[in-house]
Amino acid sequence: MVITVDTAPLLEMSGIRKSFPGVQALSNVSLKLHRGEVLALMGENGAGKSTLIKTLGGAHRPDAGTIVIDGKLVDLSSPMAAIEAGIGVIYQEFNMIPALTAWENIFLGREQTSLFVDRSDERSRAAALFGRLGVNVPLDIPSRQLSIAQQQLVEIAKALSQDVRILVMDEPSAALTPREVRKLFAIIRELRSQGIGVIYISHRLDEIFEIADTITVLRDGLYAGDAPTSDITRQQLIELMVGRSIENEFPKQAAEIGDARLVVTGLCRDATVTNVSFEVRRGEILGLTGLVGAGRTELVRLMFGADTRDAGQIALDGRVLNINSPRDAIRAGMCLLTEDRKLQGLVLCRSVRENFGLPNVRHLSTFGVMQQQQERSAFSGYVDSLTIRIPHQEQLARNLSGGNQQKVVLAKWLQQNAEVLIFDEPTRGIDVGAKHEIYQLMNNLTAQGKSIIMISSELPEVLGMSDRILVMHEGRITGEIGDVASTTQEKIMELAINR
């Protein structure tokens, strides 16, 4: 299908500059978006993508530069000014009140009322918006009970209710199943056919080449280039983003795989995990995959003592473990990089140094008093070895890019010198350059004889980095793939839906 766009830009951002204390976030950045165009905004974590869209959304005022919409200079001094200009931004972290229904969230703050809110009218208008998208979302239950995909549809409907002409979507597919991603793309194509310009941000390169018409790349706060999607290869895009050649996107290195180290037998919890048994060997990366809701995260939480198991046994190096809490798992030689690093992996309001020290108090304290100099020295080594980009160790964790946040989580666990490392979606929401660094770290760990369980929804990553793959469906293991080099994404999906 050929999409034609107007020659005159719908949106033109020129010479945008924005700095924060100690950081030049954007330097002379420009961007053009046409009607009916899907523009992919690409770049590594920290490249300036979030700052640019927050500037477009009125959350940040630029230090310099201009923004022109439909040929008219606009002053986006606030989020409300951006909305009035026809701009809708769907951030990676949704802006919803969990206790309110879908339609209440859509019209929150914009209720049409004289004395009372016309609830039936707002409900009808919400239903019409979902009808325009061709989807069915429950209207009368709290939004907290909606799936992630349904919550995203509420955000899209909210934007459409504001007569949006420009829609920005930040990592919209991060927590979606492949089926939900296909539905999302169908909606984006429908919006495109209505003349809406879409700015799409994602670190999943497969998606970019499927949905985007053009690509604009930022690097280190600078405009690095743009091109029609059809005129750029995957390798060229990666090099434009990271500023260097990456020969192998998945740099798997063969390690000597030894005997079984971690043996899980008959693990159960309600209906979420049912009689799961498997083993992980020395020097092995065991990929664990399946559709969202298959029970992968629930399984590793049981193993780590974060949830209570109903039955089952866990043994490490031939010794049965009594794991009733994460503290028990840590002391036994296990660590877990959680799926949600912001909610469960970091204390965002504390410094990166303090986050590093939290699980390592026992090793970095004397008579219960934290030795800050020892803590700083230990963390400094990981800042260098993991190339964590921070101005200083007192930087708040919330102010780091996603990739650097993940590296801080990695650093605190590496200090534990754990024997079994569980990585739950280790590269979700981080750029291709940071992914490559994490893959190399995984190679180094397995070369030392460590055992890794890697949960991932990205099948190219699972195939590219695993020595062996387990597939889950509805709380059970439905298949094991030993010959990873000869398997396909289609084979994994067959096991994931248990066909």
Protein Blocks (a to p, Z undefined) as FASTA:
>chain_A
ZZdddfbdfbdcehiacddehiafbghiacdddehiacddeddehilmmmmmmmmnopac
cfbdcddeehiacddfbfklmmmnopacddfbdcddfkbcfklmmmgoiaccfkbccfkl
mmmmmmmmmmmnopacdfkbcfklpcfklmmmmmmmmmmmnopabdcdehkllmccfklm
mmmmmmmmmmmmnopacddddfbfklmmmmpmbdcddeehiafbdcdfklpcfklmmmmm
nopacfblblcdcddddddfbdcehiaehjlbghiacdddehiacddeddehilmmmmmm
mmnopaccfbdcddeehiacddfbfklmmmnopacddfblmlmmpcfkbcfklmmmmmmm
mmmcgehiacfklmmmmmmmmmmmnopacfbfklcfklpcfklmmmmmmmmmmmnopabd
cdehklgoiafklmmmmmmmmmmmmmnopacddddfblklmmmmpcbdcddeehiafbdc
fblmlmcfklmmmmmnoZZ
